[in-house]
Amino acid sequence: MDSTRRYYLVKEKNLDEFNLYVKITKGHNL
């Protein structure tokens, strides 16, 4: 169960970083 929780925590962290990257690239495009 702990490994599953850890997987979701890492997944959420990666999504946050990806969203931040998208915001930055969109900001440069605008």
KOLSE-677176 format. One record per atom (N, C-alpha, C): x, y, z. Coordinates in pm, whole numbers, plus 50000, padded with zeros to 5 digits. Example, Ala and Ser with C-alpha at 12.3 -4.5 7.8 and 13.67 -1.06 7.14 Angstrom:
REM residues 2
513194943150780
512304955050780
513204967050780
512854977550708
513674989450714
512905000350787
//
This chain:
REM residues 30
500844988050000
500005000050000
500875012550000
501965012250075
502845023950081
503425027249944
503795016649870
504375019049736
503335025649646
502075021949661
501015027849578
500855042549613
500865045649742
500725059649785
501885067849733
503085062049742
504275069149694
504165071849544
503645062249470
503485063749325
502575075549294
501455076549367
500515087549341
501125100949380
501915101249489
502545113749531
503515118449423
504305109249369
505265112749264
504505117049139
503415110049108
502625113348989
502065127549001
501545131049118
500995144449139
502095154949127
503275151949183
504385161449177
504785163749032
504845153048953
505205154248812
504155162448737
502885160548770
501815168148704
501945182948737
502285186248863
502455200248901
503595206448821
504705199248809
505855204448735
505505206048587
504745196548533
504335197248393
503415209248370
502475211448462
501565222848449
502345235848456
503345236548543
504175248648555
504925250848424
505455240048365
506185240948238
505265246048128
504025241148125
503055245448023
502745260348040
502575264648165
502275278848191
503415287548142
504655283248167
505825291148125
505895291847973
505705280447905
505805280347759
504665288547698
503465287547756
502345295447705
502615310247726
503235313747838
503565327747866
504525333147762
505505325047721
506465329347619
505785330847484
504845321847454
504145322447326
503285334947318
502695339047432
501865351147433
502795363047438
//
